[in-house]
Amino acid sequence: MALTETTTTRVEPLSSSSSEQFFWTYTEEPHRTRRQAIIKAHPEVLKLCGPEPLTKWLVLAVVSLQVLCAACLRNTPILSVPFLLTAYIIGATANQNLFLAIHEISHNLAFKSPMANRLLAIFANLPIGIPYSASFRNNKQPYHLTHHKSLGVDGLDTDLPTALEAVFLDSVAGKAFFATFQIFFYALRPMFIYKLPLTNLHAANIAAQLLFDAAIYHYLSGHALAYFILSSFLAGSLHPCAGHFIAEHYVFERSKATQTARSKVTTTITKNTPLPETYSYYGPLNLLTYNVGLHNEHHDFPAIPWSRLPALHETAKEFYADLPSHDSWVYVLWQFVWDKEVGLWCRVKRNEGGRKVGDWKTEELGASEGGVVPGLR
């Protein structure tokens, strides 16, 4: 049974004479509605929720791999071909994997204990070179959980590009710049949206990272530390795995009444159908990225870990079969840069709804994000 929408989405630009505008919608985000429908049709999906024990071992393996690569490159010139190729092929892929491990851990999906998850995230952060896991998810202002609770809400969802970004980067050169340096946009943008209070978790994240970086510099070399930093930059740049950043929520077809034949998004959007604002990808790169490509599935059920998202998709296949999806993250990057009809303004926004997540008690964090039914309270 396919999900039937009971409301009509009105998607309007702020000005009909300007193309540098976002899509504004006046309905609630779609994931809560679909989640409730899936639970009603397939209550057994709730059994898929809960921590995945394999995650901690994968994190340990990838962190070890990165330290090994850094040790092997400790005397290799930074601008040499072996150094750059290793950083791009192995390092960027590994650090993107660690970025997404931290994303997975932010939902309390590695351990039952919230504190154990926070400590594992700090450990996963080490080869990234710069402390960031605490800002991604902390008890006071968890940016990523607010993205889930307030998808597309202007002023709350820090995944949304600002109007300034959309206007000044609306060109092939501007979009190429954004795609190349998108890791910096995602790191710095939240600071300009709303203030993040410093916590003991931040202090622990910073202290652990500084000690690790100092140890790498002292016992290996500055080149080894540079390998970590360059790997992190490339992981969020023009790298195949980095395509997921853009693929997840950008609208790749402005027309609401045409078949999206030119893009890799396959769906028909009519005036009475809500404009899709989350897109999945079911290709092989999911093997390296904690199945982050199953993004509709993840937003529908944030408490289902990466290893069980395919089972969710198969169980509730009728709800996902007709949703738009991407065939290639590489093509997503290519189209984003070169297609004149695609830009940073191709995001669905809403003026109100959702809420800023923060100041939760520890037990609430465990119950809501690692527990039975996320996002329903």
CORMO-V101944 format. One record per residue. RES is the residue in three letters. BURIAL is b if it has 16 or more other ideal C-beta (glycine too) atoms within 10 Angstrom, else e. Layout:
RES&BURIAL ; RES&BURIAL
//
This chain:
MET&e ; ALA&e ; LEU&b ; THR&e ; GLU&e ; THR&e ; THR&e ; THR&e ; THR&b ; ARG&e ; VAL&b ; GLU&e ; PRO&e ; LEU&e ; SER&e ; SER&e ; SER&e ; SER&e ; SER&e ; GLU&b ; GLN&b ; PHE&b ; PHE&b ; TRP&b ; THR&b ; TYR&e ; THR&b ; GLU&e ; GLU&b ; PRO&b ; HIS&b ; ARG&e ; THR&b ; ARG&b ; ARG&b ; GLN&e ; ALA&b ; ILE&b ; ILE&b ; LYS&e ; ALA&e ; HIS&e ; PRO&e ; GLU&e ; VAL&b ; LEU&e ; LYS&e ; LEU&b ; CYS&b ; GLY&b ; PRO&b ; GLU&b ; PRO&e ; LEU&e ; THR&b ; LYS&b ; TRP&e ; LEU&b ; VAL&b ; LEU&e ; ALA&e ; VAL&b ; VAL&b ; SER&e ; LEU&b ; GLN&b ; VAL&b ; LEU&e ; CYS&b ; ALA&b ; ALA&e ; CYS&e ; LEU&b ; ARG&b ; ASN&e ; THR&b ; PRO&e ; ILE&e ; LEU&e ; SER&e ; VAL&e ; PRO&e ; PHE&b ; LEU&b ; LEU&e ; THR&b ; ALA&b ; TYR&b ; ILE&e ; ILE&b ; GLY&b ; ALA&b ; THR&b ; ALA&b ; ASN&b ; GLN&b ; ASN&b ; LEU&b ; PHE&b ; LEU&b ; ALA&b ; ILE&b ; HIS&b ; GLU&b ; ILE&b ; SER&b ; HIS&b ; ASN&b ; LEU&b ; ALA&b ; PHE&b ; LYS&e ; SER&e ; PRO&b ; MET&e ; ALA&e ; ASN&b ; ARG&b ; LEU&b ; LEU&b ; ALA&b ; ILE&b ; PHE&b ; ALA&b ; ASN&b ; LEU&b ; PRO&b ; ILE&b ; GLY&b ; ILE&e ; PRO&b ; TYR&b ; SER&b ; ALA&b ; SER&b ; PHE&b ; ARG&b ; ASN&b ; ASN&b ; LYS&e ; GLN&b ; PRO&b ; TYR&b ; HIS&b ; LEU&b ; THR&b ; HIS&b ; HIS&b ; LYS&b ; SER&b ; LEU&b ; GLY&b ; VAL&b ; ASP&b ; GLY&e ; LEU&b ; ASP&b ; THR&b ; ASP&b ; LEU&b ; PRO&b ; THR&e ; ALA&b ; LEU&e ; GLU&b ; ALA&b ; VAL&b ; PHE&e ; LEU&b ; ASP&b ; SER&e ; VAL&e ; ALA&e ; GLY&b ; LYS&b ; ALA&b ; PHE&e ; PHE&b ; ALA&b ; THR&b ; PHE&e ; GLN&b ; ILE&b ; PHE&e ; PHE&b ; TYR&b ; ALA&e ; LEU&e ; ARG&b ; PRO&b ; MET&e ; PHE&e ; ILE&b ; TYR&e ; LYS&e ; LEU&b ; PRO&e ; LEU&e ; THR&e ; ASN&e ; LEU&b ; HIS&b ; ALA&e ; ALA&b ; ASN&b ; ILE&b ; ALA&e ; ALA&b ; GLN&b ; LEU&e ; LEU&e ; PHE&b ; ASP&b ; ALA&e ; ALA&e ; ILE&b ; TYR&e ; HIS&e ; TYR&e ; LEU&b ; SER&b ; GLY&e ; HIS&b ; ALA&b ; LEU&b ; ALA&b ; TYR&b ; PHE&b ; ILE&b ; LEU&b ; SER&b ; SER&b ; PHE&b ; LEU&b ; ALA&b ; GLY&b ; SER&b ; LEU&b ; HIS&b ; PRO&b ; CYS&b ; ALA&b ; GLY&b ; HIS&b ; PHE&b ; ILE&b ; ALA&b ; GLU&b ; HIS&b ; TYR&b ; VAL&b ; PHE&b ; GLU&b ; ARG&b ; SER&e ; LYS&b ; ALA&e ; THR&e ; GLN&e ; THR&b ; ALA&e ; ARG&e ; SER&b ; LYS&b ; VAL&b ; THR&e ; THR&e ; THR&e ; ILE&b ; THR&e ; LYS&e ; ASN&e ; THR&e ; PRO&b ; LEU&b ; PRO&b ; GLU&b ; THR&b ; TYR&b ; SER&b ; TYR&b ; TYR&e ; GLY&e ; PRO&e ; LEU&b ; ASN&b ; LEU&e ; LEU&b ; THR&b ; TYR&b ; ASN&b ; VAL&b ; GLY&b ; LEU&b ; HIS&b ; ASN&b ; GLU&b ; HIS&b ; HIS&b ; ASP&b ; PHE&b ; PRO&b ; ALA&b ; ILE&b ; PRO&b ; TRP&b ; SER&b ; ARG&b ; LEU&b ; PRO&e ; ALA&e ; LEU&b ; HIS&b ; GLU&e ; THR&b ; ALA&b ; LYS&e ; GLU&e ; PHE&b ; TYR&b ; ALA&e ; ASP&e ; LEU&b ; PRO&b ; SER&b ; HIS&b ; ASP&e ; SER&b ; TRP&b ; VAL&b ; TYR&e ; VAL&b ; LEU&b ; TRP&e ; GLN&b ; PHE&b ; VAL&b ; TRP&e ; ASP&b ; LYS&e ; GLU&e ; VAL&b ; GLY&b ; LEU&b ; TRP&b ; CYS&b ; ARG&b ; VAL&b ; LYS&b ; ARG&b ; ASN&e ; GLU&e ; GLY&b ; GLY&b ; ARG&e ; LYS&b ; VAL&b ; GLY&b ; ASP&e ; TRP&b ; LYS&e ; THR&e ; GLU&e ; GLU&e ; LEU&b ; GLY&b ; ALA&b ; SER&b ; GLU&b ; GLY&b ; GLY&b ; VAL&e ; VAL&e ; PRO&b ; GLY&b ; LEU&e ; ARG&e
//
